[in-house]
Amino acid sequence: MEGTAHQAQSHDAQSYPAQSHDAQLDVGLYDAAATERWATEPDKRPGRTAFQRDRARVLHSASLRRLAGKTQVVTPGSSSQVWDASPRTRLTHSLECAQVGRELGAALGCDPDLVEAACLSHDMGHPPFGHNGEQALNDFAKDCGGFEGNAQSLRLLTRLEPKRFVRSAESGEMVSVGLNLTRAALDAATKYPWPRGAHPTDPGSVKFGVYEDDLPVFDWVRQDAPAHRQCFEAQVMDWSDDVAYSVHDFEDGLHAGHLDPNLLFAEPERQEIFAVAIGRYVPETTSPEELAAALDRLLDEEWWPHGYDGSAVAQARLKDATSQLIGRFCLSAEGATRQAYGAGRLTRYAAELVVPREVRHECAVLKAVADRYVMQRDEQERLRADQRIVIAELAEALTARAPEGLDPQFRALFADAPDDRARKRVIVDQIACFTDAAARSLHARLTARTPRRS
């Protein structure tokens, strides 16, 4: 968000502009500051809450639709198994995360539309090829602020997704304010509430939630919020994301034939899984014995899928297992949080989501199983290496040939960019918007090469 857009609205920490109709509706414990929008606008349909509008805007956005063309874990058509017909994409993951988050949030007193909007938008900033593409873009963008999918989501929501424009008080030109969501919705979608290099415990962390030139809107979103602390709705979104992808990545691995559940009883295999979990998904102080106990608790459940042959009965049993796991993880968090905070409505900064340590271990083990048997396959590493080449060469080609290759929206931004650093950020924004197929297609055209096979 450019400072000029902020100046056009004249917001400050002590005063708020007149609220649109929807901000005055009964939204429980959400006050006028929570339902304020960066640019004041009237409601087209009286009777809707501010957060219903937020949800609708995210649901109808092009950025959300593009997630249908971005791989989650298993690439469609990559398996030899006939039952691997429809693996999840980033879009289906976001829809499932939204369903989990909406119900968990509502059970704890959050506005369900607010939590759903955050869950739907939490992955919108992911570039082609997911975390692999994220790393490649971060390498390319290291001298213009880096790249982080969560920071890119904020940028899309507040700047890049065309929905609302305001006239700049400084230049008189129309400036995009993105979807113009409420403060609470943007805060709920902020997984890492700090800029690059400002991680509260690890300054070297690659995780951050805002780029330097988006700090004006970030500071507005975080007005009066405790430093570095997620709001309660963001914590619900974050846990719902963990629940959805840990369970569904495991399910997709079984569907694709990459995982034999009987391997989870073999000691050498178990030790490899625990090593992956400790290396990536739990604190290093976690013991393998704790993870073994977590895995055994799951294996001992009557509904656990001990085999999978693709039959209708096996599919139904697997689907029941995913439902049981989601319920287990969400109900445990709901119960522990209620035990800590009581039965009232929990919103914004009135509480912290409590997830029992044992349940976090169970979730981490599922993540590690999918990591070990799906993401670490040799063919996946070859694919990731190829994807990194595509992103690097595409970025290089666009740098050399822009504005050729840029969509009209980004051509205009490129032409208006004041310096090389800003022009490079436009190229990063353009690449991040591509689907996997669009990135490969443009890469092939600009480099005059045959597209690589996925």
Secondary structure, DSSP 8 states (H G I E B T S, - for coil): --HHHHHHHT-BTTB-----GGGGS--TT--HHHH-BSS----SSTT--HHHHHHHHHHT-HHHHHGGGSBSSS-TT--S-TT-----BHHHHHHHHHHHHHHHHHHHT--HHHHHHHHHHTTTT--TTHHHHHHHHHHHTTTTT---HHHHHHHIIIIIS-S-EEE-TTT-SEEE-TT--BHHHHHHT-SS-SBTT--SS-TT-S--SB-GGGHHHHHHHTTT--TT---HHHHHHHHHHHHHHHHHHHHHHHHTT---GGGGGSHHHHHHHHHHHHHHTS-TT--HHHHHHHHHHHHTSTT------S-HHHHHHHHHHHHHHHHHHHHHHHHHHHHHH-SS---TTS------HHHHHHHHHHHHHHIIIIITSHHHHHHHHHHHHHHHHHHHHHHHHTTTT--HHHHHHHHH--SHHHHHHHHHHHHHH--HHHHHHHHHHHHT------
